[in-house]
Amino acid sequence: MQPIQALLSPPKPATGSVQDLVLQFGIDESRVSKKPQGAVKAYGANTHRGIIRNYNEDRVSIITNFGQDRNLLFAAVYDGHGGDVCADYLKDNLHVHLSGQLSQTKNMEEALSKSIYVAEYNVLRNSELRSEFSGSCALMAVVSGTAYCECR
């Protein structure tokens, strides 16, 4: 886990407020939380459809009160490729795999790595998911108090 200040240091001075997210990052105010989660004062998500497909393959997960002690914030962006099946699977399941791993180890990096392995194994094993020409990359962060762990 790294100090959270490294993650929360924006290029311009900011208060971490909803207004900062709206103004600095162009996130629609209706897509921003107004309830702080530990050191995170506000969070939001923004996605848009590209110019090739008439639908969006990206998915977002933001889960507060995450983990056994319910003191973690889990956030992930899944960038779907060639369809949304894989990104949907990750959105619905990766945090579940991580929660299971965290019940077995307190090492966040190890838990994230094993969770990704389990998700990949399940996608490759599931004939319904495998028959799709769909994939996804992911950017995840788990925030705890004043520390965070990220995975790309």
N, C-alpha and C positions, 0 to 999 in steps of 0.2 A: 504494500500500500504506500502511496506517495502522499506528501502533504497536499491538502486540498488547495492551498493558496496557488500552487502551480497551475491548477485547472481553472481557478476562478479569477485569474489576473487578466482582465481584458486589456486591449491596447489603449483604450481611453478610460479615464476614471469613471467608475460606475458604482451605484449603490446596491446593485443586485436586485433592483425592484422590477416589478412588472413593466413599468414604463421604460426601463432600460432595455428589456427584451424587445419591446415593441419598437422603440426608436432605433436601437443599434443593430438589431438583427432582422428587422422586418417581419416579425412574427405577429400574426393577427391576435389582438388582445383576447379574443374568445378562445384561443388555443393555448393560453398561458395560465398556469396555476396561480392562485392567489394565497395559497397556504404553504408556509415554509416547511421544509423537511430538514431538520438539523441545520448544518452550515449552509445549505442551499436555500436561498431566500425566495427564489421563484424559478420556474422552469417551463419550457414550452416546446412545441413541435411544429414544424412547418414542412410541407412537402408539396410538390406540384407534378403534374403530368408532363412528360416530355413531348417532343414534336413528332415522334415516330408512331407511337401507339395512342389509341383513343382511351386508354385507361392507365392508371398509375400502378406500378409494380412495387413501390416502396411501402414499407410498413414501419410503425413506431410502437415501442412498448415503454411506458413509464409506470413503474410500480413503486408506490410508497409503502412504508411499513413492511419491508421485505425481509426475509430471513427468519430464523428461529426466534431471535430476540426482537424481531419487528422493528429494528433500528436502522435498516439499510434503505437506500434509494437505488433502484435498478432502472437504468435507462438504456435503450438500444434503438438503433436505426438499422433496418434491414433493406438493402438495396437489391431488389429483385432483378433478375436477368432472364430474358426469354420466357417470361410468364411470372405469375405471382404465387404459384403453388409452394415453392420452397420458402419464400419470404413469409407466407402465411403460416407454414409449419413452424418456422423459427419464432415468429411473434407469439404463437399460441403455446409453444413448448420449451423454448430455451431457458426461460426463467424457472420453469418447473424442474428441469434437469439441474440447474444451478442450485436451487433450493435443496434438492436431494443430495448433491455433492457437499454442500455446506453443512449438512447434518453429519457428514462423515469426516470432514476436515475443516480446520479454521484457516488454512492457507488459501487465500482468495485466488492467487494465480493458478494454483493446482486445481482448485474447484472450477474455475473458468475453463481451463484447458480440457479437463475431463468432461465438462458439460458440452463443449463443442464437439468432442469426439463422440459422445453418446448421440447427439443430434445428427451428426453426419452419418453415423452407423445406422440410425433409424431411417433416415431418408434413403440411403442406398439399399437398405433391406426391404423397404416398403414398395411393393410393385406398383401401387397406385401413384406414389410420388415419383418413383424412378421412371415411369413411362412418360412423364412430362419432360420437356427439354427446358427445365427451369432450374435456376440456381440463385444464389444470393451471397453477397458479402455483408459483413456486419461490423458495426462499431458499437461497443458496449461500454458502459461505465457503471461501477458500483461505488456508491458514496456512503461512508460511515463516519459520522461525527466530523472530524477535521481531516480525514484521509480519503483517498479514492484509489481505485484500481481500474485501469482501462484495458480493453482488449480489442484488437483490430483483426 
